[in-house]
């Protein structure tokens, strides 16, 4: 079942179960997916059929990151009720994301991507990040992975960074 169908099925189930908070989050996910569909249709791409699973995973990852940042800001501002709400939304969104890779798996994925792209210096960082994004979208935080890739590439080029 594709991501869009999974979200719609969960949305219908939340309606039946009268889970208002879950339903609200699922509607936000659906709206974000539809916004991306509309944006792709607005571009010059004539054969745009809507976004695929990879794009949905990108959307979900972005939504998760936004909510975690909001929760952190609310906690700093002393608004724990709003922070808890954001974190509950994160839990619902993460149900649709694949399992996050741990540090060892991320390190192995980086090594695999470096080998696959033939990267040998820091100049090839864009190639490596592109390879990782095509293979592991939604499975790792690319904000944290970037410095790790840089470290691996610096080590591979004998510290020539």
C-alpha positions as CSV (number, residue, x, y, z in Angstrom):
1,X,0.0,0.0,0.0
2,X,1.4,3.4,-0.9
3,X,1.9,6.2,1.6
4,X,-1.1,8.2,0.4
5,X,-3.4,5.2,0.9
6,X,-2.0,4.5,4.3
7,X,-2.7,8.0,5.4
8,X,-6.2,8.0,4.0
9,X,-7.0,4.6,5.7
10,X,-5.7,5.9,9.0
11,X,-7.8,9.1,8.5
12,X,-11.0,7.1,8.0
13,X,-10.2,4.9,11.0
14,X,-9.6,8.0,13.2
15,X,-13.0,9.4,12.0
16,X,-14.7,6.1,13.0
17,X,-12.9,6.0,16.3
18,X,-13.7,9.6,17.0
19,X,-10.0,10.4,17.8
20,X,-10.1,14.2,17.3
21,X,-6.4,14.9,17.9
22,X,-5.2,12.1,15.7
23,X,-7.7,13.1,13.0
24,X,-6.5,16.7,13.1
25,X,-2.9,15.6,12.5
26,X,-3.9,13.2,9.7
27,X,-5.8,16.0,8.0
28,X,-2.7,18.2,8.2
29,X,-0.7,15.4,6.6
30,X,-3.3,15.1,3.8
31,X,-3.3,18.9,3.3
32,X,0.5,19.0,3.0
33,X,0.4,16.2,0.4
34,X,-2.3,17.9,-1.6
35,X,-0.3,21.2,-1.5
36,X,2.7,19.4,-3.0
37,X,0.4,17.9,-5.7
38,X,-0.9,21.3,-6.6
39,X,2.6,22.8,-6.6
40,X,3.8,20.0,-9.0
41,X,0.8,20.7,-11.3
42,X,1.5,24.4,-11.3
43,X,5.1,23.8,-12.6
44,X,5.6,23.1,-16.3
45,X,5.5,19.4,-15.7
46,X,2.5,18.3,-17.9
47,X,2.5,14.7,-16.8
48,X,2.5,15.4,-13.0
49,X,0.3,12.8,-11.4
50,X,0.9,14.0,-7.9
51,X,3.7,13.2,-5.5
52,X,5.0,9.7,-4.9
53,X,6.1,7.9,-1.8
54,X,9.5,9.5,-1.7
55,X,8.0,13.0,-1.8
56,X,5.5,12.0,0.9
57,X,8.3,10.8,3.1
58,X,10.1,14.1,2.6
59,X,6.9,15.9,3.6
60,X,6.5,13.8,6.7
61,X,10.1,14.2,7.7
62,X,9.8,18.0,7.3
63,X,6.6,18.0,9.3
64,X,8.3,16.0,12.1
65,X,11.3,18.4,12.2
66,X,9.0,21.4,12.3
67,X,7.0,20.0,15.2
68,X,10.1,19.0,17.2
69,X,11.5,22.6,16.8
70,X,8.2,24.1,17.8
71,X,8.0,21.8,20.9
72,X,11.5,22.9,21.9
73,X,10.5,26.5,21.5
74,X,7.3,26.0,23.5
75,X,9.3,24.3,26.3
76,X,11.8,27.2,26.4
77,X,8.8,29.6,26.6
78,X,7.2,27.6,29.5
79,X,4.2,26.5,27.4
80,X,4.4,22.8,28.2
81,X,0.8,22.1,27.1
82,X,1.6,23.3,23.6
83,X,4.9,21.4,23.6
84,X,3.1,18.2,24.5
85,X,0.6,18.7,21.7
86,X,3.4,19.1,19.2
87,X,5.0,15.9,20.4
88,X,1.8,14.0,20.2
89,X,1.5,15.2,16.6
90,X,5.1,13.9,16.0
91,X,4.1,10.5,17.3
92,X,1.2,10.3,14.8
93,X,3.4,11.4,11.9
94,X,6.2,9.0,12.8
95,X,3.8,6.1,12.4
96,X,4.1,6.6,8.7
97,X,7.9,7.0,8.5
98,X,10.2,4.0,8.2
99,X,12.4,3.0,11.1
100,X,15.1,5.5,11.7
101,X,18.6,4.2,11.3
102,X,20.9,4.1,14.3
103,X,24.4,5.7,14.2
104,X,26.2,2.5,13.1
105,X,23.7,2.0,10.2
106,X,24.1,5.6,9.2
107,X,27.8,5.3,9.1
108,X,27.6,2.1,7.0
109,X,25.1,3.9,4.7
110,X,27.6,6.8,4.3
111,X,30.4,4.4,3.4
112,X,28.2,2.7,0.9
113,X,27.2,6.0,-0.7
114,X,30.8,7.1,-0.8
115,X,31.8,3.9,-2.6
116,X,28.9,4.0,-4.9
117,X,29.6,7.6,-6.0
118,X,33.3,7.2,-6.1
119,X,33.7,10.2,-3.9
120,X,37.2,11.0,-2.8
121,X,37.2,14.5,-1.4
122,X,35.0,17.1,0.2
123,X,34.1,18.4,-3.2
124,X,32.0,15.2,-3.8
125,X,29.8,15.8,-0.7
126,X,26.8,16.8,-2.9
127,X,27.0,13.6,-4.8
128,X,27.1,11.6,-1.6
129,X,24.2,13.5,0.0
130,X,22.2,13.1,-3.2
131,X,22.8,9.3,-3.1
132,X,21.8,9.1,0.6
133,X,18.6,11.1,0.0
134,X,17.5,8.8,-2.9
135,X,18.1,5.7,-0.8
136,X,17.3,6.7,2.8
137,X,14.7,9.5,2.6
138,X,12.8,9.5,5.9
139,X,15.2,7.1,7.6
140,X,17.8,9.6,8.7
141,X,18.1,13.2,9.7
142,X,20.1,14.8,6.9
143,X,21.0,17.8,9.1
144,X,22.9,15.5,11.4
145,X,24.2,13.3,8.5
146,X,25.9,16.2,6.7
147,X,28.7,16.7,9.2
148,X,29.2,12.9,9.4
149,X,29.6,12.8,5.6
150,X,32.1,15.6,5.8
151,X,34.1,13.7,8.4
152,X,34.1,10.5,6.4
153,X,35.2,12.4,3.3
154,X,37.9,14.3,5.2
155,X,39.2,11.0,6.6
156,X,39.1,9.4,3.1
157,X,41.2,12.2,1.7
158,X,43.8,11.9,4.5
159,X,42.6,15.0,6.3
160,X,42.7,17.2,3.3
161,X,39.7,19.4,4.3
